[in-house]
Amino acid sequence: MKARVHVYLKPSVLDPQGQTITTALNGFGYSAIRSVRQGKYFDVEFDESLDESAVREQLTKIAHDVLANPVIEEYSMELLG
């Protein structure tokens, strides 16, 4: 089973890279862009022997303990099949 974890900064955390991208896009003529927030994602593939419940349980722990910094980041997960 494959899954994807999206990791992004909490809304209260400044995002200088996103601000730079916003400024660049505005400079390229995309004046309707008001803000950009950057993030990252991880594709994780699990052994097919695990059921969906076990995958979700392990993925939640991995996302919280390893992939995201819970002090400044949030995450979401999706199963891809």
Order of alpha helices (4+ residues) and beta strands (2+ residues): beta-alpha-beta-alpha-beta
